[in-house]
Amino acid sequence: MASQSYSPYRGESRSFLPQPDAEAYPGSARLITPRQLQCLAWVQEGKSATDIGGILGLSGRTVEGHLIKLCAHLGVKTRVQAVVRARELGLIGQSQP
């Protein structure tokens, strides 16, 4: 008989986004954090990871980590694809010129 390990998250949603409809988001897009969306909003404005880090009080490497995870959650490979996908899903708004 296999023993089960304890997990504080068992049976709980770990999502940081409201989940109005499970079909509205692909797979793990529901696990996107507010900080990842903040970073993506600044990417949309043309900022580099270093610039975003300075704005948010993080290191550029931390920002890169947020963006890498975000791309994985959205199922894309580049920052531009992430911005486009997030707009399609309504996770971020259009950039203001």
Buried (B, 14 or more C-beta within 10 A) or exposed (E): EEEEEEEEEEEEEEBEBEEEEEEEBEEEBBBBBEBBBBBBBBBBEEBEBEBBBBBBEBEBEBBBBBBEBBBEBBEBEEBEEBBBBBBEBEBBEEEEE
